[in-house]
Amino acid sequence: MPSPVRIVLIGAGRAGRVHANSLVHHVPNGQLVGLVDTVPETRDETGRMYGIESQFASLEAALDKLEFDAVVITTPTFTHKSLAVMAAEAGKHVFTEKPMALSLQECDLMIAAAAKNGVILQLGFMRRFSPEFVAAAERINAGEIGQPMLVKSLTHGPGLPPPWARDLSTSNGMLAEVNSHDWDCTRWLMGSNPDRVYVEVANFKGAARGVQTENFYDNVLVNIRFENGGLGSISGICPCDYGYDARVEIVGERGIMQIGDMQGQQVVVCTNRDQGLISPIYRTWPERFAWGYIREMEHFVHCIQTGTPPKVGGLDGRWAVAGVLAGTRSFLEARPVHVREVLDEGVTP
């Protein structure tokens, strides 16, 4: 029986608590032994919620005081590179939430640090582990709908992102913070890398909510041409206000496949003829992808214990960042952009 994998969680906010819940309640081979966060109140609250006694204000302090095997990084995007590289250089396996980083150079440093030190680098693309997405991918690969021709993916989030996530300089904006999963799953389900993108953005709600961030947008529409000739689209809205909405449609040469719907529960209520049928929608992303979050953490622990590479790693995260950067350049310059422009330059637009 392999020893439990000792994990330090870096980031005690909403995403951190999702992973803490998975490790404490659903992943017996993973042991949450420490918590890092720079905000004492948030750190203490999350620590109490999940019984994490060893708490630190920095990763450096955790490395100095605590024995552990891996880190789970859920902090803002602009911190990912430094934390992942520091952990890898200390011989710790790394799970990092999306987006992977701000630039391709940062992605490359993270990948290189993991490879040099022989540790695992897994990306938090939980849709790759969500049961309905896994089943869809298996059926596509089995040829059920033929060669995919068109993949359409949407993610609409209910609330306004935090200030750092609205700023292109600290997050790469909604294309990264909200739609990284769409960049990954369209590439995954199409079975091909993106070749060219064209992006339009709009800002409908920002002014009324006091957002003055330069280049802020709350609606985005992406058109994609893949290297294999397939087509794709990504729709992003945040805030949409009506709930959390994540759906994908794949049209193949012999049929169509749809993943997800707007109904959050199977219970439908009817109380009067004027109101009609009431079917709840998912309100939050942890609710929508509960099993995906659990199974991706199970996978991370399994890979560490068996020495096997993760199903979704640094190169997958890098491709999503490349799509984001090409898409940002597209709407800033009002033109289609070949992803190769960004890949060749290795710089943000």
Steps between C-alpha positions, in 0.01 A plus 500: 500500500665829394543774756255792486616796293560796732369818338528870580221719366612844381202734495216486753225662292209347309704279268725394785202390705369290213827306489519484879154344503610240243814408693338488842175324409553311174868415435624269777846463344553876517580659836457876535778591741547875454342823381667809354329837457613857547168609657485380863121518531438294186773254594364452852142454382589239238732330745216466752259375234727214395705436813830626359719584796828582321449844347750734337514844343735385222612190315857569617384463860317176425807355326713593799270363771299213352558163333276448196494358148293733283327836468161603364513860374175700490635855532456777236652433159789744532640295792492156335841500336703598806314259730513206258870546426585536870306185586650299214854606589431375852400162356126544552241385248282781368131533427412849384165648421427655165603729339847350509684835484501843340745429218653216303838575656350441844341175379835386365676575829239294688527208258880510509514512880271198531698301242838592648397393849304190400166613642147493363337814363122467464259770382161560659287428193230313693279453194748235387388299804129588519301182424289640216804654326702179539214295355462742208872489418499121507202484265656754262824301497299184428364669186137521608435836330785476251777753463416818697441794266380768743542540877308771685572564868360755741571608855280766655578598858246658735699776673745778429863376516727645771701811405826316422314261268360786292841647422689371195833566672427275799272234351470530118132577558186290464639300206738350755318514832159384377568327170826309552290184535341569161838546334609165640188296436449623142859399420456169686170403339602614151825305534696784343686816597353844421645663190319834464263699722279803463348663808234763563435643847238728654441674832131517594499507880837640608406868526192434711713294740776755533762317294749744348774252410655564158390250232246339734238286329219284635404327174733322260450291188789299352516337157769232459647313205693190606807354332296203373251730328232474769317805629420613851340774703517619859239714672584674826280721718588618850293618673201330340302522829267208422725222634805293407469362148748266327400307187670353193369387161701288257381451143663207322481366147233249609321664789490747786586476869403738779660514845315663787176694521357793691312283749693477824280237664269226382219629724241709314234691694166642389298702753257700286405533136633855471848413614530173311775244549796596717833324443799629701822601324847448643591805707874442542789330323584273798147363480508453120830312495502336844612159374752649261678673787505182708625279219774735383641502853472120517695491174771734632554283807494180291763638261731587789460159660554309174749729327277535195460826305170687540236495228510880484836669551716800428475487122120499520511802727744671264268449200212659691719800586606526133135511395426771757794712384407464133138581582598809699714620213209439265252724679759768581611521135157417349628222273533122475821374661691183424594331827843443347567874534486465877677166509788626287546818698442342839376835629173648612325722242 
